[in-house]
Amino acid sequence: MQRLKQLIPDDEGADRYLPWVLAIMMFTAQLAMAAGLALNAAANTWTGQLAGTLTVEVPPGDDAEALAVAAAAALRAEPGVLDARALGRDEIAALLAPWLGDDDTASVLPLPWLVDVRLDQARAPPLPRLARAVERAAPGARIEDHASGLARLLRVVDAARWLSVVTVSLAAAALCLIVVFSTRAALAAHGDVIQLLHLMGAYDRTIAGRFQSHALWLTLRGGMIGVAVTAATLAILFFLLWDLDLPLLSALQLPPRQVALLALLPLPAAALAALTARLTVMRALARLP
């Protein structure tokens, strides 16, 4: 049996260029998967942090602090409210530090006073009832419901996650098409030799196995290149995100288990390429006399 290098021509440098094409596909798929995994982790973090919470904003004024304390007391008296606490100026400045910096800018701005409210999600009171209680205790104050904002944010996250799934699926489909076309080209280029081997009694599975191994090796080579480029890209992106020091962006992260999943992605890609090559060859050999 001739070696596969003799069965698959490399007149146009296919063995040199095909791994780079596969590397680009792997890079695209891994970036899409990393985005989906990071957004999924961030969505879980945001849900855990914001679910069952409200914020009351009391407009700035001479009696704003007293009104905030009164609003907190009125909310604590409502059933289903676990806690309501008026935040101090230092706490409000700490919340605004990522946007305003750590200087005294927050102390000179006419900022509203805030009341942090924690609800029992199992028996949370209706929002209009809480709004009436706040209005009686602190006229002019308003309630910021994090649930509605969180729901809108999660819809965007869900759309982005589905987009990542579609991108990975398209990359897998493109991989299969590339393997099919390259395998058919090799079969057509050396059809006479393969037909002769077939007539001499070579098993179809043996011939297909040669093409299968070749596709597996090329995909692994391209996949490892893609992994290296993806790792460098993600390292730069996460460094830039962390440097921004924004609360929402800090939830974007990839745990070690998910990093390992991304690093091992070339293995199922190589298995898919090998299976595609084998099925393509077996189907072509089945039509030989």
ABEGO torsion letter per residue (X at the ends): XBBAAAABBAAAGAAAAAAAAAAAAAAAAAAAAAAAAAAAAAAAAAAAAABGBBBBBBBBEAAAAAAAAAAAAAAAABBGBABBBBBBAAAAAAAAAAAAEABAAAAABBBBBBBBBBBBAAABBBAAAAAAAAAAABBGBBBBBAAAAAAAAAAAAAAAAAAAAAAAAAAAAAAAAAAAAAAAAAAAAAAAAAAAAAAAGBBAAAAAAAAAAAAAAAAAAAAAAAAAAAAAAAAAAAAAAAAAGBAAAAABBBBAAAAAAAAAAAAAAAAAAAAAAAAAAAAAAAABX
